[in-house]
Amino acid sequence: MGSHTRYRSVVVDGLSVFYREAGAPDAPVLLLLHGFPSSSRMFEPLLDRLADQFRLIAPDYPGFGHSDTPAPESFPYTFDRIADTMAGFAAAVGAEDYLLYVQDYGGPVGFRMARADPGRLRGLVVQNAVAHDTGLGPLWATRRAYWQDRAGHETAVRENILSLAAIRTRHVGDDPDPERYDPDLWVDEHAFLSRPGVIERQLDLMYDYRTNVASYPVWQDWLRRTQPPLLVVWGRHDTSFESTEPAAYRSDVPGAEVHLLDGGHFVLDTRADEVADLVRSFAGRVHEAGRRGHNVSRES
C-alpha cells in the first residue's frame, strides 16, 4: 500500500519542527512520538500500512532528525520543554484529538502531554516505553550514576548510549537472529548524532531523564485513576527495558491489551505488520466505544 507520505515542517515557538504525515486530512489522528536516538523515520513502516484509516503525524523533536537544533541557552533540553513543544506542534497541525503512540522517549513526552491536556487523548499505544522504575534494565546503571555525578560519568554515558555499537545494540538487543535488521537503521541514527553540537544536547536530555523516573509514581497514579484505553506492544528482545514492564502496565490498567512480540526495542524494525494489525484493531474498538459513550479496554 502506498502511503503518499508528505515531508513537512511547521514553526512552533520560533523553531522549525519537521514531521512526516500520511492519510486523509479528516481521518482520525494517530500522533506518533519517537524514541532515542531515532526520529520520525522509525514510523515509516506504520505510515506505509495505516494511511488508509488514519491521519498519521510523526514529528521530530528539537535536536532530533530534521527539526531545528537550537542552542541550549535558548532551548533547555528537558522533557518538560520538549513536551511543551510537541503540544504546540499538535495544535499547529490541527490535531484536535488523537490516539497517542509512544515509544522510548515518546513515553515521557506523551505522558506529560496526556496529563496536561487529557481531553485530546482518545487512547494510548505504548511500544517499549517505561513508566515504572522496575522497567529500567541493567544498562541503566551507568545512566543512574550519571544522574548522581554528571562530570564523573559523562565519558561512560557517551559510550553507553551514543557510540555506534550502543545504537546497534539498542536495535538488535538479544535477538538470536540479528540478520533480520537493516544496518542502515543504526548507521543513519549515528550520523544524525554526529552532527556538531547534537551529542552535547543529547547528554543534557539524558541527564534530565532522572525527572522521568521521579515522575513514574505520578504517571502510574494517572493510569490507575483514568483507565485510558491502552494497547501495549513490546519487543521481547529489548535489552534496555525489562520484559516485566508490560505486566506492570496491566497492573495499573487491568483491561490493557498487552502483546509481547518477537522483536527488539524498536519492534517496528521486524514486526511492523503485526503492530499495524494490532493498532488497527485497537483503534476500531476505541472508536466504537467512543460512539457508545464509554471507554474500551480488554485483556488478551
Backbone as CSV, one residue per row, in Angstrom:
resi,resn,N_x,N_y,N_z,CA_x,CA_y,CA_z,C_x,C_y,C_z
1,MET,0.852,-1.197,0.000,0.000,0.000,0.000,0.883,1.240,0.000
2,GLY,0.654,2.142,-0.926,1.404,3.387,-0.942,0.802,4.380,0.034
3,SER,1.631,4.975,0.853,1.116,5.869,1.892,1.046,7.320,1.420
4,HIS,1.764,7.648,0.338,1.833,9.036,-0.129,2.255,9.951,1.031
5,THR,3.303,9.560,1.701,3.798,10.336,2.836,4.245,11.719,2.386
6,ARG,3.860,12.735,3.172,4.327,14.099,2.955,5.386,14.422,3.992
7,TYR,6.401,15.163,3.573,7.510,15.540,4.457,7.451,17.049,4.633
8,ARG,7.089,17.482,5.825,6.733,18.871,6.047,7.456,19.440,7.255
9,SER,7.357,20.745,7.416,7.845,21.436,8.599,6.841,22.506,8.986
10,VAL,6.762,22.790,10.282,5.904,23.843,10.795,6.674,24.574,11.883
11,VAL,6.450,25.860,12.023,7.148,26.649,13.038,6.353,26.599,14.342
12,VAL,7.016,26.201,15.413,6.425,26.138,16.752,7.347,26.899,17.699
13,ASP,6.847,27.965,18.283,7.648,28.773,19.206,8.982,29.181,18.593
14,GLY,8.950,29.538,17.325,10.146,30.005,16.638,11.060,28.910,16.126
15,LEU,10.692,27.636,16.321,11.515,26.513,15.870,10.850,25.799,14.706
16,SER,11.648,25.379,13.753,11.145,24.576,12.657,11.081,23.114,13.101
17,VAL,9.878,22.567,13.145,9.667,21.177,13.545,9.295,20.379,12.296
18,PHE,10.135,19.413,11.968,9.907,18.549,10.811,8.946,17.432,11.200
19,TYR,8.097,17.027,10.235,7.225,15.899,10.505,6.865,15.164,9.224
20,ARG,6.513,13.915,9.390,6.010,13.075,8.311,4.506,12.895,8.519
21,GLU,3.766,12.928,7.428,2.316,12.825,7.528,1.795,11.976,6.384
22,ALA,0.824,11.125,6.709,0.170,10.305,5.693,-1.288,10.128,6.075
23,GLY,-2.125,9.883,5.073,-3.536,9.667,5.324,-4.383,10.883,5.014
24,ALA,-5.697,10.682,5.040,-6.635,11.753,4.714,-6.656,12.806,5.812
25,PRO,-6.776,14.085,5.453,-6.763,15.159,6.451,-7.893,15.063,7.463
26,ASP,-9.011,14.431,7.095,-10.148,14.350,8.002,-10.252,13.003,8.713
27,ALA,-9.241,12.155,8.587,-9.238,10.848,9.253,-8.848,11.008,10.724
28,PRO,-9.205,10.038,11.567,-8.757,10.085,12.969,-7.235,10.182,13.039
29,VAL,-6.747,10.974,13.974,-5.310,11.238,14.068,-4.619,10.184,14.935
30,LEU,-3.525,9.659,14.428,-2.598,8.835,15.192,-1.309,9.639,15.306
31,LEU,-1.046,10.171,16.510,0.124,11.006,16.753,1.242,10.123,17.263
32,LEU,2.371,10.103,16.546,3.459,9.155,16.761,4.668,9.870,17.348
33,LEU,5.046,9.502,18.573,6.158,10.142,19.280,7.318,9.166,19.392
34,HIS,8.426,9.525,18.784,9.553,8.603,18.605,10.447,8.499,19.836
35,GLY,11.380,7.570,19.746,12.324,7.322,20.830,13.718,7.827,20.525
36,PHE,14.645,7.452,21.388,16.061,7.794,21.253,16.804,6.568,20.728
37,PRO,17.766,6.798,19.829,18.201,8.052,19.205,17.576,8.217,17.826
38,SER,16.321,7.894,17.727,15.656,7.818,16.437,15.030,9.158,16.058
39,SER,14.029,9.081,15.208,13.312,10.253,14.711,11.998,9.756,14.146
40,SER,11.267,10.629,13.491,10.013,10.210,12.863,10.227,9.107,11.838
41,ARG,11.446,8.937,11.384,11.714,7.900,10.388,11.347,6.516,10.901
42,MET,11.429,6.300,12.220,11.148,4.968,12.756,9.704,4.540,12.483
43,PHE,8.825,5.512,12.191,7.426,5.192,11.984,7.046,5.016,10.517
44,GLU,8.009,5.091,9.614,7.707,4.886,8.203,6.944,3.574,7.955
45,PRO,7.277,2.468,8.653,6.509,1.236,8.411,5.023,1.381,8.719
46,LEU,4.660,2.176,9.722,3.241,2.368,10.028,2.582,3.319,9.037
47,LEU,3.314,4.352,8.612,2.763,5.252,7.609,2.434,4.488,6.332
48,ASP,3.237,3.501,6.008,3.000,2.691,4.815,1.783,1.787,4.953
49,ARG,1.445,1.415,6.197,0.425,0.389,6.418,-0.925,0.912,6.911
50,LEU,-0.967,2.088,7.497,-2.178,2.541,8.169,-2.769,3.828,7.588
51,ALA,-2.223,4.291,6.478,-2.686,5.563,5.923,-4.099,5.482,5.375
52,ASP,-4.630,4.284,5.161,-5.996,4.155,4.686,-7.015,4.408,5.796
53,GLN,-6.586,4.371,7.064,-7.506,4.508,8.191,-7.269,5.758,9.020
54,PHE,-5.996,6.214,9.089,-5.632,7.304,9.982,-5.021,8.471,9.222
55,ARG,-5.053,9.610,9.871,-4.130,10.689,9.556,-2.951,10.507,10.507
56,LEU,-1.868,9.957,10.003,-0.691,9.683,10.820,0.232,10.894,10.804
57,ILE,0.649,11.345,11.984,1.507,12.518,12.112,2.672,12.145,13.015
58,ALA,3.889,12.233,12.488,5.084,11.818,13.219,6.117,12.947,13.203
59,PRO,6.245,13.701,14.298,7.217,14.807,14.341,8.591,14.358,14.816
60,ASP,9.603,15.134,14.468,10.934,15.044,15.077,11.014,16.060,16.211
61,TYR,11.485,15.655,17.381,11.679,16.614,18.464,12.804,17.590,18.099
62,PRO,12.819,18.773,18.693,14.003,19.634,18.550,15.267,18.875,18.967
63,GLY,16.298,18.982,18.146,17.541,18.263,18.419,17.584,16.872,17.823
64,PHE,16.512,16.452,17.160,16.434,15.129,16.537,16.078,15.275,15.067
65,GLY,16.499,14.289,14.282,16.089,14.224,12.894,16.324,15.512,12.139
66,HIS,15.289,15.990,11.447,15.400,17.169,10.592,14.850,18.433,11.250
67,SER,14.427,18.356,12.508,13.982,19.567,13.199,15.169,20.431,13.582
68,ASP,14.877,21.682,13.934,15.937,22.577,14.383,16.645,22.010,15.619
69,THR,17.901,22.386,15.751,18.699,22.009,16.916,19.151,23.297,17.596
70,PRO,18.265,23.932,18.356,18.609,25.227,18.955,19.670,25.093,20.035
71,ALA,20.332,26.186,20.321,21.339,26.208,21.382,20.668,26.008,22.737
72,PRO,21.341,25.308,23.655,20.754,25.082,24.984,20.442,26.369,25.735
73,GLU,21.134,27.455,25.405,20.857,28.726,26.075,19.449,29.239,25.767
74,SER,18.941,28.904,24.586,17.604,29.362,24.198,16.555,28.260,24.305
75,PHE,17.010,27.021,24.347,16.084,25.893,24.418,16.671,24.845,25.359
76,PRO,16.293,24.853,26.623,16.794,23.830,27.550,16.339,22.436,27.103
77,TYR,17.266,21.514,27.014,16.927,20.163,26.561,16.431,19.348,27.746
78,THR,15.135,19.533,28.018,14.451,18.815,29.086,13.190,18.194,28.494
79,PHE,12.674,17.185,29.173,11.455,16.543,28.698,10.250,17.459,28.870
80,ASP,10.274,18.304,29.889,9.201,19.281,30.036,9.135,20.192,28.809
81,ARG,10.295,20.684,28.390,10.321,21.624,27.262,9.929,20.930,25.956
82,ILE,10.407,19.718,25.754,10.044,19.008,24.527,8.551,18.703,24.506
83,ALA,7.985,18.309,25.654,6.546,18.049,25.714,5.750,19.309,25.398
84,ASP,6.194,20.452,25.907,5.518,21.712,25.590,5.569,21.995,24.090
85,THR,6.727,21.737,23.481,6.867,21.972,22.042,5.980,21.026,21.243
86,MET,5.902,19.770,21.673,5.057,18.807,20.968,3.575,19.143,21.129
87,ALA,3.190,19.672,22.284,1.806,20.121,22.456,1.511,21.277,21.505
88,GLY,2.463,22.201,21.388,2.304,23.295,20.436,2.277,22.800,19.007
89,PHE,3.074,21.780,18.732,3.072,21.179,17.395,1.711,20.580,17.070
90,ALA,1.143,19.816,18.014,-0.161,19.196,17.771,-1.212,20.250,17.442
91,ALA,-1.172,21.345,18.178,-2.120,22.424,17.902,-1.859,23.047,16.527
92,ALA,-0.591,23.210,16.178,-0.233,23.863,14.919,-0.673,23.062,13.701
93,VAL,-0.684,21.719,13.821,-1.079,20.887,12.674,-2.550,20.494,12.737
94,GLY,-3.279,21.056,13.699,-4.711,20.826,13.756,-5.133,19.491,14.310
95,ALA,-4.314,18.911,15.190,-4.663,17.645,15.835,-5.504,17.947,17.078
96,GLU,-6.815,18.047,16.891,-7.710,18.399,17.988,-7.777,17.293,19.034
97,ASP,-7.785,16.044,18.577,-7.716,14.884,19.469,-7.001,13.776,18.715
98,TYR,-6.548,12.762,19.439,-5.686,11.765,18.793,-5.544,10.512,19.640
99,LEU,-5.286,9.420,18.934,-4.672,8.261,19.550,-3.182,8.580,19.650
100,LEU,-2.613,8.355,20.806,-1.218,8.698,21.035,-0.386,7.425,21.065
101,TYR,0.628,7.361,20.196,1.517,6.201,20.094,2.893,6.659,20.568
102,VAL,3.399,6.028,21.640,4.659,6.473,22.240,5.661,5.324,22.286
103,GLN,6.912,5.650,22.004,8.000,4.677,22.078,9.197,5.321,22.757
104,ASP,9.787,4.642,23.751,11.006,5.093,24.413,10.846,6.533,24.924
105,TYR,11.619,7.497,24.426,11.484,8.890,24.865,10.071,9.425,24.620
106,GLY,9.370,8.843,23.668,7.996,9.257,23.435,7.109,9.035,24.644
107,GLY,7.479,8.069,25.518,6.712,7.834,26.730,6.711,9.035,27.655
108,PRO,7.867,9.517,28.095,7.892,10.699,28.950,7.277,11.935,28.309
109,VAL,7.471,12.094,27.003,6.850,13.228,26.323,5.336,13.053,26.304
110,GLY,4.882,11.870,25.949,3.460,11.620,25.818,2.704,11.652,27.130
111,PHE,3.280,11.120,28.198,2.608,11.164,29.488,2.432,12.608,29.959
112,ARG,3.439,13.434,29.725,3.299,14.853,30.074,2.165,15.496,29.278
113,MET,2.095,15.216,27.990,1.045,15.791,27.156,-0.334,15.307,27.581
114,ALA,-0.449,14.015,27.867,-1.747,13.451,28.228,-2.263,14.022,29.538
115,ARG,-1.377,14.190,30.506,-1.802,14.725,31.797,-2.113,16.221,31.706
116,ALA,-1.387,16.936,30.864,-1.605,18.378,30.750,-2.898,18.707,30.002
117,ASP,-3.297,17.854,29.048,-4.471,18.137,28.234,-5.196,16.826,27.930
118,PRO,-5.791,16.204,28.955,-6.379,14.868,28.769,-7.547,14.842,27.805
119,GLY,-8.184,15.980,27.568,-9.321,15.998,26.670,-8.985,15.644,25.235
120,ARG,-7.709,15.769,24.856,-7.309,15.451,23.479,-7.082,13.948,23.279
121,LEU,-6.869,13.207,24.370,-6.437,11.814,24.273,-7.623,10.891,24.051
122,ARG,-7.563,10.085,22.992,-8.595,9.093,22.719,-8.153,7.685,23.084
123,GLY,-6.886,7.476,23.209,-6.349,6.176,23.561,-4.843,6.240,23.513
124,LEU,-4.187,5.210,24.082,-2.730,5.225,24.231,-2.152,3.899,23.770
125,VAL,-1.175,3.977,22.872,-0.405,2.812,22.437,1.015,2.983,22.955
126,VAL,1.483,2.017,23.736,2.825,2.054,24.312,3.668,0.968,23.659
127,GLN,4.756,1.367,23.043,5.711,0.426,22.438,7.062,0.616,23.111
128,ASN,7.432,-0.292,23.988,8.734,-0.234,24.645,9.029,1.165,25.169
129,ALA,8.149,1.621,26.058,8.321,2.878,26.789,7.992,2.592,28.253
130,VAL,8.784,3.127,29.157,8.725,2.730,30.567,8.029,3.788,31.414
131,ALA,7.214,3.302,32.373,6.580,4.177,33.354,6.726,3.625,34.771
132,HIS,7.662,2.666,34.947,7.902,2.041,36.251,9.408,1.844,36.409
133,ASP,9.914,2.146,37.588,11.356,2.046,37.815,11.877,0.632,37.554
134,THR,11.050,-0.369,37.850,11.466,-1.757,37.638,11.643,-2.082,36.164
135,GLY,11.149,-1.212,35.276,11.287,-1.461,33.847,12.635,-1.089,33.262
136,LEU,13.461,-0.394,34.026,14.781,0.018,33.538,15.781,-1.109,33.779
137,GLY,16.383,-1.602,32.701,17.280,-2.745,32.786,18.672,-2.395,33.292
138,PRO,19.567,-3.402,33.327,20.925,-3.210,33.842,21.718,-2.122,33.123
139,LEU,21.436,-1.888,31.836,22.145,-0.843,31.103,21.973,0.532,31.736
140,TRP,20.943,0.683,32.562,20.665,1.976,33.164,21.528,2.255,34.388
141,ALA,22.336,1.311,34.825,23.215,1.560,35.976,24.180,2.703,35.682
142,THR,24.746,2.716,34.466,25.657,3.787,34.082,24.926,5.126,34.045
143,ARG,23.709,5.122,33.580,22.939,6.365,33.463,22.495,6.861,34.840
144,ARG,22.172,5.953,35.729,21.822,6.364,37.093,23.032,7.008,37.781
145,ALA,24.211,6.455,37.535,25.423,7.046,38.101,25.653,8.442,37.526
146,TYR,25.340,8.614,36.260,25.466,9.918,35.583,24.553,10.956,36.234
147,TRP,23.363,10.550,36.621,22.443,11.493,37.263,22.971,11.947,38.617
148,GLN,23.751,11.101,39.264,24.315,11.452,40.569,25.592,12.272,40.450
149,ASP,26.374,12.021,39.404,27.668,12.697,39.219,27.896,12.859,37.719
150,ARG,27.377,13.954,37.171,27.386,14.139,35.727,28.807,14.180,35.166
151,ALA,29.649,15.007,35.737,31.009,15.160,35.204,31.795,13.860,35.307
152,GLY,31.612,13.147,36.400,32.397,11.939,36.623,32.013,10.767,35.747
153,HIS,30.812,10.810,35.172,30.337,9.651,34.401,29.970,9.993,32.963
154,GLU,30.328,11.207,32.506,29.930,11.585,31.151,30.606,10.711,30.102
155,THR,31.875,10.393,30.273,32.570,9.565,29.289,31.919,8.197,29.175
156,ALA,31.556,7.620,30.304,30.914,6.306,30.291,29.552,6.366,29.618
157,VAL,28.807,7.437,29.846,27.490,7.565,29.232,27.610,7.760,27.731
158,ARG,28.602,8.508,27.289,28.808,8.666,25.842,28.953,7.300,25.178
159,GLU,29.727,6.413,25.783,29.911,5.073,25.226,28.642,4.243,25.392
160,ASN,27.941,4.430,26.507,26.772,3.628,26.849,25.590,3.896,25.932
161,ILE,25.420,5.140,25.465,24.224,5.449,24.676,24.511,6.041,23.304
162,LEU,25.708,6.571,23.065,25.943,7.353,21.859,26.894,6.710,20.855
163,SER,27.589,5.644,21.229,28.502,5.000,20.297,27.715,4.208,19.255
164,LEU,28.346,3.941,18.125,27.696,3.159,17.079,27.324,1.773,17.590
165,ALA,28.210,1.160,18.386,27.924,-0.167,18.924,26.712,-0.138,19.853
166,ALA,26.606,0.917,20.661,25.471,1.024,21.585,24.166,1.194,20.819
167,ILE,24.194,1.972,19.740,22.976,2.199,18.966,22.561,0.916,18.255
168,ARG,23.531,0.161,17.745,23.201,-1.141,17.136,22.543,-2.048,18.170
169,THR,23.114,-2.114,19.367,22.547,-2.962,20.415,21.132,-2.531,20.760
170,ARG,20.885,-1.226,20.709,19.546,-0.728,21.017,18.518,-1.297,20.040
171,HIS,18.907,-1.508,18.801,18.005,-2.099,17.815,17.938,-3.620,17.942
172,VAL,19.064,-4.264,17.946,19.106,-5.725,17.843,18.843,-6.393,19.187
173,GLY,19.320,-5.757,20.291,19.149,-6.350,21.608,19.733,-7.748,21.668
174,ASP,18.976,-8.685,22.240,19.451,-10.065,22.323,18.712,-10.977,21.347
175,ASP,18.235,-10.395,20.261,17.550,-11.181,19.236,18.517,-12.235,18.685
176,PRO,18.129,-13.512,18.698,19.035,-14.555,18.191,19.190,-14.535,16.678
177,ASP,18.423,-13.697,15.979,18.502,-13.626,14.523,18.801,-12.186,14.087
178,PRO,20.031,-11.707,14.330,20.361,-10.309,14.024,20.338,-9.987,12.545
179,GLU,20.349,-11.003,11.689,20.355,-10.742,10.251,19.027,-10.165,9.761
180,ARG,18.018,-10.109,10.612,16.736,-9.500,10.232,16.807,-7.977,10.227
181,TYR,17.865,-7.389,10.777,17.925,-5.950,10.999,18.786,-5.266,9.946
182,ASP,18.258,-4.207,9.374,18.957,-3.414,8.367,19.994,-2.526,9.057
183,PRO,21.286,-2.671,8.753,22.313,-1.838,9.394,22.118,-0.341,9.186
184,ASP,21.412,0.050,8.114,21.162,1.477,7.900,20.428,2.099,9.080
185,LEU,19.671,1.298,9.825,18.911,1.822,10.960,19.821,2.532,11.940
186,TRP,20.898,1.856,12.377,21.772,2.469,13.378,22.861,3.343,12.769
187,VAL,23.268,3.063,11.542,24.270,3.917,10.897,23.691,5.308,10.657
188,ASP,22.455,5.381,10.174,21.824,6.685,9.933,21.605,7.439,11.240
189,GLU,21.153,6.749,12.292,20.951,7.417,13.572,22.267,7.955,14.127
190,HIS,23.331,7.189,13.988,24.636,7.647,14.462,25.102,8.865,13.674
191,ALA,24.790,8.902,12.387,25.176,10.059,11.567,24.469,11.321,12.053
192,PHE,23.191,11.229,12.405,22.480,12.388,12.946,23.109,12.834,14.263
193,LEU,23.449,11.876,15.117,24.048,12.220,16.407,25.421,12.855,16.246
194,SER,26.089,12.568,15.152,27.458,13.047,14.952,27.534,14.467,14.404
195,ARG,26.405,15.095,14.156,26.419,16.482,13.696,26.892,17.398,14.821
196,PRO,27.490,18.533,14.479,28.044,19.427,15.512,27.011,19.814,16.564
197,GLY,27.372,19.620,17.817,26.549,20.052,18.938,25.442,19.111,19.350
198,VAL,25.135,18.106,18.528,23.991,17.248,18.823,24.259,16.360,20.036
199,ILE,25.449,15.790,20.135,25.746,14.911,21.263,25.616,15.665,22.582
200,GLU,26.101,16.894,22.633,26.015,17.681,23.867,24.551,17.905,24.269
201,ARG,23.707,18.136,23.292,22.293,18.326,23.599,21.651,17.019,24.060
202,GLN,22.077,15.903,23.478,21.558,14.607,23.916,22.027,14.257,25.335
203,LEU,23.219,14.666,25.676,23.686,14.446,27.045,22.864,15.256,28.039
204,ASP,22.496,16.483,27.668,21.610,17.286,28.517,20.290,16.554,28.745
205,LEU,19.741,16.002,27.669,18.439,15.352,27.771,18.530,14.059,28.582
206,MET,19.603,13.318,28.403,19.771,12.117,29.217,19.934,12.469,30.698
207,TYR,20.594,13.568,30.990,20.712,13.993,32.386,19.330,14.330,32.948
208,ASP,18.479,14.909,32.126,17.131,15.261,32.583,16.234,14.032,32.720
209,TYR,16.646,12.900,32.182,15.814,11.694,32.277,15.497,11.334,33.724
210,ARG,16.338,11.775,34.635,16.084,11.486,36.049,14.730,12.050,36.486
211,THR,14.255,13.118,35.833,12.955,13.680,36.184,11.822,12.746,35.766
212,ASN,12.057,11.925,34.755,11.051,10.942,34.361,10.892,9.880,35.437
213,VAL,12.016,9.381,35.938,11.973,8.359,36.981,11.248,8.900,38.215
214,ALA,11.517,10.138,38.552,10.838,10.758,39.693,9.340,10.904,39.436
215,SER,8.947,10.991,38.162,7.537,11.178,37.814,6.782,9.865,37.642
216,TYR,7.480,8.740,37.634,6.796,7.467,37.405,5.598,7.258,38.335
217,PRO,5.720,7.496,39.653,4.544,7.298,40.517,3.357,8.176,40.126
218,VAL,3.631,9.373,39.642,2.556,10.273,39.211,1.856,9.700,37.974
219,TRP,2.647,9.200,37.019,2.062,8.626,35.812,1.277,7.359,36.141
220,GLN,1.796,6.549,37.048,1.074,5.340,37.453,-0.260,5.696,38.098
221,ASP,-0.247,6.714,38.940,-1.488,7.151,39.568,-2.487,7.630,38.517
222,TRP,-1.996,8.364,37.524,-2.863,8.833,36.441,-3.469,7.656,35.680
223,LEU,-2.669,6.650,35.377,-3.182,5.469,34.688,-4.261,4.775,35.513
224,ARG,-4.010,4.623,36.805,-4.970,3.920,37.664,-6.275,4.685,37.808
225,ARG,-6.169,6.002,37.872,-7.378,6.808,38.066,-8.204,6.920,36.790
226,THR,-7.540,7.087,35.661,-8.264,7.392,34.427,-8.573,6.163,33.590
227,GLN,-7.793,5.077,33.748,-8.011,3.850,32.975,-8.198,4.141,31.484
228,PRO,-7.201,4.769,30.861,-7.354,5.077,29.430,-7.344,3.805,28.599
229,PRO,-8.008,3.797,27.447,-7.826,2.675,26.518,-6.331,2.509,26.233
230,LEU,-5.806,1.319,26.470,-4.357,1.123,26.447,-3.996,-0.155,25.702
231,LEU,-3.142,0.002,24.704,-2.542,-1.111,23.979,-1.039,-1.068,24.223
232,VAL,-0.471,-2.183,24.686,0.976,-2.294,24.891,1.516,-3.322,23.914
233,VAL,2.435,-2.895,23.037,3.131,-3.816,22.131,4.607,-3.754,22.487
234,TRP,5.213,-4.911,22.747,6.532,-4.940,23.372,7.449,-5.921,22.664
235,GLY,8.619,-5.440,22.238,9.637,-6.314,21.678,10.380,-7.044,22.779
236,ARG,10.266,-8.355,22.778,10.810,-9.141,23.889,12.337,-9.177,23.917
237,HIS,13.008,-8.781,22.825,14.470,-8.834,22.759,15.123,-7.514,23.154
238,ASP,14.361,-6.624,23.760,14.861,-5.329,24.242,15.794,-5.561,25.429
239,THR,17.029,-5.053,25.341,17.965,-5.171,26.459,18.085,-3.883,27.258
240,SER,17.346,-2.863,26.880,17.348,-1.610,27.621,16.224,-1.578,28.652
241,PHE,15.053,-2.071,28.245,13.887,-2.089,29.126,13.498,-3.529,29.427
242,GLU,13.028,-3.756,30.633,12.733,-5.102,31.102,11.405,-5.615,30.528
243,SER,11.362,-6.932,30.297,10.146,-7.547,29.756,9.034,-7.656,30.794
244,THR,9.325,-7.272,32.050,8.283,-7.223,33.076,7.417,-5.974,32.964
245,GLU,7.847,-5.007,32.181,7.136,-3.728,32.116,5.707,-3.857,31.567
246,PRO,5.449,-4.677,30.548,4.054,-4.805,30.108,3.110,-5.268,31.220
247,ALA,3.568,-6.198,32.051,2.734,-6.652,33.170,2.502,-5.526,34.163
248,ALA,3.471,-4.641,34.328,3.301,-3.505,35.236,2.218,-2.562,34.711
249,TYR,2.191,-2.346,33.387,1.107,-1.546,32.816,-0.247,-2.212,33.061
250,ARG,-0.309,-3.514,32.886,-1.568,-4.218,33.103,-1.993,-4.147,34.558
251,SER,-1.038,-4.086,35.468,-1.375,-3.922,36.880,-2.063,-2.582,37.120
252,ASP,-1.590,-1.545,36.409,-2.197,-0.215,36.538,-3.541,-0.135,35.813
253,VAL,-3.606,-0.749,34.637,-4.821,-0.719,33.811,-5.207,-2.173,33.529
254,PRO,-5.987,-2.790,34.401,-6.254,-4.227,34.281,-6.838,-4.654,32.943
255,GLY,-7.529,-3.753,32.265,-8.091,-4.101,30.969,-7.176,-3.835,29.797
256,ALA,-5.916,-3.483,30.059,-4.986,-3.178,28.964,-4.804,-4.388,28.060
257,GLU,-4.661,-4.115,26.785,-4.348,-5.166,25.812,-2.826,-5.210,25.666
258,VAL,-2.227,-6.365,25.941,-0.775,-6.487,26.002,-0.310,-7.588,25.054
259,HIS,0.721,-7.267,24.259,1.273,-8.241,23.322,2.798,-8.195,23.377
260,LEU,3.431,-9.324,23.669,4.881,-9.479,23.577,5.201,-10.033,22.195
261,LEU,6.020,-9.305,21.446,6.322,-9.668,20.073,7.782,-10.071,19.920
262,ASP,8.065,-10.792,18.852,9.413,-11.301,18.599,10.231,-10.215,17.894
263,GLY,10.589,-9.182,18.672,11.362,-8.082,18.125,12.181,-7.427,19.212
264,GLY,12.854,-6.340,18.846,13.718,-5.641,19.787,13.083,-4.370,20.317
265,HIS,13.946,-3.471,20.784,13.498,-2.206,21.352,12.654,-1.417,20.356
266,PHE,13.065,-1.443,19.092,12.304,-0.828,18.005,11.591,-1.953,17.253
267,VAL,10.486,-2.418,17.807,9.854,-3.633,17.291,9.348,-3.454,15.866
268,LEU,9.144,-2.215,15.429,8.738,-1.994,14.041,9.826,-2.406,13.053
269,ASP,11.072,-2.541,13.530,12.156,-2.995,12.655,11.814,-4.326,12.003
270,THR,11.145,-5.199,12.751,10.944,-6.573,12.288,9.504,-7.049,12.346
271,ARG,8.617,-6.309,13.025,7.253,-6.801,13.234,6.208,-5.731,12.894
272,ALA,6.472,-4.969,11.856,5.576,-3.862,11.514,4.185,-4.356,11.131
273,ASP,4.086,-5.470,10.409,2.773,-5.968,10.012,1.921,-6.297,11.229
274,GLU,2.516,-6.989,12.207,1.775,-7.364,13.407,1.334,-6.133,14.186
275,VAL,2.243,-5.182,14.351,1.909,-3.974,15.111,0.796,-3.205,14.410
276,ALA,0.885,-3.074,13.102,-0.146,-2.349,12.358,-1.503,-3.009,12.533
277,ASP,-1.554,-4.329,12.477,-2.822,-5.032,12.661,-3.377,-4.807,14.064
278,LEU,-2.507,-4.826,15.063,-2.953,-4.617,16.439,-3.472,-3.194,16.642
279,VAL,-2.784,-2.213,16.074,-3.228,-0.824,16.207,-4.559,-0.636,15.494
280,ARG,-4.709,-1.221,14.327,-5.950,-1.087,13.572,-7.135,-1.663,14.366
281,SER,-6.932,-2.839,14.937,-7.996,-3.474,15.715,-8.316,-2.685,16.978
282,PHE,-7.275,-2.245,17.683,-7.456,-1.449,18.908,-8.192,-0.155,18.605
283,ALA,-7.795,0.520,17.552,-8.438,1.788,17.197,-9.907,1.588,16.866
284,GLY,-10.226,0.467,16.240,-11.619,0.193,15.936,-12.458,0.048,17.191
285,ARG,-11.908,-0.619,18.203,-12.643,-0.767,19.460,-12.762,0.559,20.198
286,VAL,-11.696,1.377,20.157,-11.753,2.687,20.796,-12.825,3.551,20.127
287,HIS,-12.856,3.501,18.804,-13.854,4.299,18.073,-15.261,3.836,18.408
288,GLU,-15.474,2.523,18.433,-16.810,2.011,18.731,-17.222,2.361,20.149
289,ALA,-16.295,2.254,21.097,-16.611,2.617,22.475,-16.928,4.100,22.580
290,GLY,-16.181,4.931,21.838,-16.468,6.358,21.842,-17.846,6.655,21.286
291,ARG,-18.225,5.912,20.250,-19.551,6.093,19.658,-20.641,5.750,20.673
292,ARG,-20.339,4.750,21.512,-21.315,4.341,22.510,-21.224,5.161,23.795
293,GLY,-20.162,5.997,23.871,-20.059,6.902,25.016,-19.340,6.337,26.211
294,HIS,-18.441,5.351,26.017,-17.651,4.845,27.139,-16.302,4.375,26.625
295,ASN,-15.362,4.201,27.564,-14.013,3.760,27.206,-14.006,2.279,26.876
296,VAL,-12.944,1.859,26.208,-12.779,0.446,25.859,-11.412,-0.017,26.316
297,SER,-11.371,-1.208,26.854,-10.112,-1.878,27.160,-10.426,-3.342,27.348
298,ARG,-9.456,-4.176,27.094,-9.673,-5.598,27.307,-8.335,-6.285,27.496
299,GLU,-8.353,-7.403,28.196,-7.152,-8.220,28.362,-7.031,-9.157,27.164
300,SER,-5.785,-9.594,26.939,-5.563,-10.573,25.882,-4.473,-11.523,26.301
